[in-house]
């Protein structure tokens, strides 16, 4: 027990000493005149040593999982509020903004939503009513405490020959569920900024399909206010040109642009890979460190250039100590995608982001 207590104290001290500079100036202060800096959190993040790092560097929180439909509404007549409430209460206590994530997604959606009591697929009318009830209940609970919501997440197909993802939502409702989700969210909180959120949005062919969807919604006067570029990027993408063109294209629709889930993997995009190669080096080598710093520098130079269109940047996790990319998609492989290392100390990438 004494050993555990000593280790805990040491870890806390390391995070407490994570001073970006001698004055204690944090990431959010460097970007105060540009856009809000945010981070995805869990209840554990805000109750341990990460909390000091969060408060110093970020002005906005996104619940990483706590507000997704499965965790917050696991059964038809049951809502689980504890984790989401804890994050919102922490934000309120410390004067931080909160982005809600998310209201409608093809993953982490409980099966009960699509089935009736006889386990048969529900009708479009039943599913839309369940969606409305879910969105209305969740958005109303946090009305006035959240400034924005990711309303619909990842509705565009990965297959470039298709338009919309062939999810249960689409199979039952066609494309109607997308517009309805925004309408329901706006009815529940007219002041919330409502986002469509997706990944690989800088790749030209997928970007074109996302633009097509958003233009349809805007032209139909659906209350969509912004587009979230997830920003799960790597050392090799996106290019400065791709990112610039993406921001220009979506802002031309009158939409706010946010980077909603930012990390820069030290590996290329390889979603279908399922094993480490024999002898593969997954250490944070000096070469990877330098390449990552250079990529972050390029990304933030573009984001600052479009400060009138970009209203927020949210990192997906706090530090390299624990990230969603650890063991994903390759089991057992460590990733180092963020600005702070495993001890909560700023990396070379951090200094490139704040040096302007």
C-alpha positions in Angstrom: 0.0 0.0 0.0 2.9 2.4 0.8 4.4 1.7 -2.6 1.1 2.4 -4.4 0.6 5.6 -2.4 4.2 6.8 -3.3 3.6 6.1 -7.0 0.3 7.9 -6.9 1.9 11.0 -5.3 4.8 10.9 -7.8 2.3 10.8 -10.8 0.3 13.6 -9.4 3.4 15.7 -8.9 4.5 15.1 -12.5 1.1 16.3 -13.8 1.1 19.3 -11.4 4.5 20.3 -12.7 3.4 20.3 -16.3 3.9 24.1 -16.7 3.9 25.0 -20.4 6.1 28.0 -19.5 7.4 29.8 -16.5 4.3 31.9 -16.1 2.0 28.8 -16.2 0.5 30.0 -19.5 -1.5 27.1 -21.0 -2.7 26.2 -24.4 -6.0 28.0 -24.1 -4.3 31.2 -23.3 -2.1 31.1 -26.4 -5.3 30.7 -28.5 -7.7 32.9 -26.6 -8.0 35.3 -29.5 -8.3 32.6 -32.1 -10.7 29.8 -31.0 -11.7 27.7 -28.1 -9.3 24.8 -27.2 -11.1 21.7 -25.9 -10.5 18.1 -24.9 -12.5 14.9 -24.7 -12.8 13.6 -21.1 -14.2 10.7 -19.0 -15.2 11.0 -15.3 -11.8 9.5 -14.5 -10.1 12.4 -16.3 -11.7 15.0 -14.2 -11.1 13.4 -10.9 -7.4 12.4 -11.1 -4.1 14.1 -11.9 -5.4 14.9 -15.5 -7.7 17.5 -14.0 -4.8 19.9 -13.4 -3.7 19.6 -17.0 -7.2 20.0 -18.2 -7.9 23.2 -16.3 -4.6 24.8 -17.3 -4.9 24.1 -21.0 -8.5 23.7 -22.1 -11.6 25.9 -22.1 -14.1 23.3 -23.3 -14.9 19.6 -22.5 -16.5 16.9 -24.7 -17.7 13.7 -22.9 -15.8 11.0 -24.8 -18.4 8.4 -24.3 -20.8 9.4 -21.5 -23.4 11.1 -23.7 -23.5 8.5 -26.5 -26.8 6.8 -26.8 -25.7 3.4 -25.6 -24.1 4.6 -22.3 -26.7 7.2 -21.5 -29.9 5.4 -22.6 -29.2 1.7 -22.4 -32.8 0.6 -22.1 -36.0 2.2 -23.3 -37.2 3.3 -19.9 -33.7 3.8 -18.3 -31.4 6.7 -18.6 -28.0 6.7 -16.9 -27.0 10.2 -16.0 -24.2 9.8 -13.5 -21.1 10.0 -15.8 -22.5 12.8 -18.0 -23.7 14.8 -15.0 -20.2 14.6 -13.4 -18.5 16.0 -16.5 -21.1 18.8 -16.8 -20.9 19.6 -13.1 -17.1 19.8 -13.3 -17.3 22.2 -16.3 -19.9 24.4 -14.5 -17.7 24.5 -11.4 -14.7 25.7 -13.3 -16.3 27.9 -15.9 -15.7 25.6 -18.9 -17.8 25.2 -22.0 -19.2 21.7 -22.9 -19.8 20.2 -26.4 -22.4 17.4 -26.4 -21.4 14.2 -28.2 -23.5 12.7 -29.7 -27.2 12.4 -30.3 -27.5 10.0 -33.3 -24.8 7.5 -34.5 -24.7 4.1 -36.1 -22.4 2.8 -33.4 -22.9 2.6 -29.6 -26.7 2.5 -30.3 -28.6 0.1 -28.1 -30.4 -2.7 -30.0 -33.7 -2.0 -28.3 -34.1 1.1 -30.4 -34.6 -0.8 -33.6 -36.8 -3.6 -32.3 -40.3 -4.0 -30.9 -41.3 -6.3 -28.0 -41.4 -9.3 -30.4 -37.9 -8.5 -31.6 -39.1 -7.4 -35.0 -37.8 -4.4 -36.7 -39.8 -1.3 -35.9 -41.4 1.0 -38.4 -40.0 4.4 -39.5 -42.6 6.2 -37.4 -41.7 4.3 -34.3 -38.0 4.8 -34.7 -38.3 8.5 -35.4 -40.5 8.8 -32.3 -37.9 7.0 -30.2 -35.2 9.3 -31.6 -37.3 12.4 -30.8 -37.9 11.2 -27.2 -34.2 10.5 -26.7 -33.0 13.8 -28.1 -35.6 15.8 -26.3 -34.9 14.2 -23.0 -31.1 14.4 -23.2 -30.9 17.9 -24.7 -33.4 19.3 -22.2 -31.5 17.9 -19.3 -28.4 19.9 -20.2 -30.1 22.9 -21.8 -28.2 26.1 -20.9 -25.2 24.1 -19.8 -24.0 22.9 -23.2 -23.2 25.3 -26.0 -23.1 22.8 -28.8 -24.1 19.3 -29.9 -22.7 16.8 -32.4 -26.2 15.9 -33.6 -25.6 13.3 -36.3 -22.3 11.5 -36.4 -20.7 9.7 -39.4 -23.8 9.3 -41.7 -21.7 9.3 -44.9 -20.7 5.8 -46.2 -17.0 4.7 -46.2 -17.6 3.1 -49.6 -17.0 5.9 -52.1 -19.6 4.4 -54.5 -22.3 5.0 -51.9 -23.7 8.2 -50.5 -25.1 7.5 -47.0 -24.0 4.7 -44.7 -26.3 1.7 -44.9 -26.9 1.7 -41.1 -30.1 0.6 -39.3 -31.1 4.2 -39.2 -30.9 4.5 -43.0 -32.5 1.0 -43.6 -35.6 2.0 -41.6 -35.9 5.7 -42.2 -34.0 6.5 -45.4 -32.3 9.9 -45.1 -35.1 11.4 -43.1 -33.6 10.6 -39.7 -30.8 13.1 -40.4 -33.0 16.2 -40.8 -35.3 15.0 -38.1 -32.4 14.7 -35.6 -31.5 18.4 -36.2 -35.1 19.5 -35.9 -35.6 17.7 -32.7 -32.4 19.0 -31.2 -33.2 22.6 -32.2 -36.7 22.3 -30.7 -35.3 21.1 -27.4 -32.6 23.9 -27.3 -32.9 26.7 -29.8 -29.7 28.3 -28.6 -27.4 25.3 -29.0 -25.0 25.2 -32.0 -25.8 22.0 -33.9 -23.1 20.1 -35.8 -22.8 17.3 -38.3 -19.6 15.4 -37.4 -17.5 13.0 -39.6 -14.0 11.7 -40.3 -11.8 11.7 -43.4 -13.6 14.9 -44.3 -10.4 16.3 -45.9 -10.2 13.5 -48.5 -11.6 15.0 -51.6 -14.1 12.2 -52.6 -15.6 11.9 -49.1 -15.5 15.7 -48.6 -17.7 16.0 -51.7 -20.3 13.7 -50.3 -20.3 15.4 -46.9 -20.7 18.7 -48.7 -23.6 17.3 -50.8 -25.4 16.2 -47.6 -24.8 19.5 -45.8 -25.9 21.6 -48.8 -29.2 19.5 -49.0 -29.8 20.3 -45.3 -29.0 24.0 -45.6 -31.1 24.4 -48.7 -34.0 22.7 -46.9 -33.6 25.1 -44.0 -32.8 22.3 -41.6 -31.2 23.9 -38.4 -27.7 22.7 -38.9 -25.2 25.3 -37.8 -21.8 23.7 -38.2 -19.6 20.8 -39.4 -17.2 18.9 -37.2 -14.0 17.7 -38.9 -13.0 14.9 -36.5 -9.3 15.3 -37.2 -8.1 11.8 -36.6 -5.0 12.5 -38.7 -1.5 11.2 -39.1 2.1 12.2 -40.0 1.1 12.0 -43.7 -2.3 13.6 -43.9 -4.0 16.0 -44.3 -1.9 18.3 -46.4 -2.2 22.0 -45.8 -4.0 22.4 -49.2 -6.5 19.7 -48.3 -7.3 21.2 -44.9 -7.6 24.7 -46.4 -9.9 23.6 -49.2 -12.0 21.7 -46.7 -12.5 24.7 -44.4 -13.3 27.0 -47.4 -15.8 24.6 -48.9 -17.8 24.0 -45.7 -17.7 27.6 -44.5 -19.0 28.7 -48.0 -22.3 27.1 -46.8 -22.5 29.6 -43.9 -21.5 26.8 -41.4 -19.2 27.1 -38.5 -16.2 24.7 -38.7 -14.7 22.9 -35.7 -12.0 20.3 -35.3 -13.8 18.0 -33.0 -11.6 15.0 -32.2 -8.0 16.0 -32.9 -5.1 13.6 -32.7 -2.1 13.0 -35.0 -1.2 9.3 -35.0 2.4 8.4 -35.5 1.2 5.7 -37.9 -0.6 6.0 -41.3 -4.4 5.4 -41.5 -4.8 1.6 -41.5 -8.2 0.9 -40.1 -8.3 -2.7 -41.4 -5.0 -3.8 -40.0 -5.4 -6.3 -37.1 -1.9 -7.3 -36.0 1.6 -5.9 -35.3 4.3 -6.8 -37.7 7.0 -9.1 -36.4 9.7 -6.9 -34.8 7.7 -3.7 -35.3 9.0 -0.8 -33.4 6.2 1.1 -31.7 8.4 3.4 -29.6 8.2 7.1 -29.8 11.3 7.6 -31.8 13.0 10.9 -32.4 12.0 10.7 -36.0 8.4 10.2 -35.2 8.5 13.0 -32.6 10.0 15.4 -35.1 7.5 14.5 -37.9 4.6 14.8 -35.5 5.7 18.2 -34.4 6.1 19.4 -38.0 2.6 18.1 -38.8 1.0 19.8 -35.9 2.8 23.0 -36.9 1.3 22.8 -40.4 -2.2 22.0 -39.1 -2.4 24.9 -36.7 -0.9 27.4 -39.1 -3.9 26.6 -41.4 -6.4 26.8 -38.5 -5.1 30.2 -37.4 -5.3 31.4 -41.0 -9.0 30.6 -41.0 -9.8 31.8 -37.5 -13.0 33.6 -38.8 -14.4 30.2 -39.8 -12.9 27.8 -37.2 -14.6 28.3 -33.8 -13.1 25.4 -31.8 -10.5 22.7 -31.7 -11.0 19.7 -29.4 -8.3 17.1 -28.7 -9.4 13.5 -28.4 -8.0 12.6 -25.0 -5.7 14.5 -22.6 -2.2 13.0 -22.9 -0.3 10.1 -24.4 -0.7 8.2 -21.1 -3.9 6.8 -22.3 -5.6 7.4 -25.7 -8.3 5.7 -27.8 -5.6 4.8 -30.4 -3.7 2.6 -27.9 -4.3 -1.0 -29.3 -6.5 0.4 -32.1 -6.6 -0.8 -34.7 -3.6 -2.9 -33.9 -3.8 -4.8 -30.6 -0.9 -4.2 -28.2 0.5 -1.2 -30.1 1.1 2.1 -28.3 0.3 5.4 -30.0 1.5 8.9 -29.1 -0.9 11.2 -30.8 -1.3 14.2 -28.5 0.5 17.3 -27.4 1.3 16.0 -23.9 3.4 12.9 -23.1 2.7 10.0 -20.8 3.8 12.2 -17.8 1.6 15.1 -18.8 4.6 17.1 -20.0 4.4 19.2 -23.2 6.0 17.6 -26.2 7.9 19.2 -29.2 4.5 19.2 -31.0 3.1 21.4 -28.2 5.8 24.0 -28.6 5.3 24.1 -32.4 1.6 24.7 -31.8 2.1 27.6 -29.5 5.1 29.2 -31.3 3.5 31.8 -33.5 
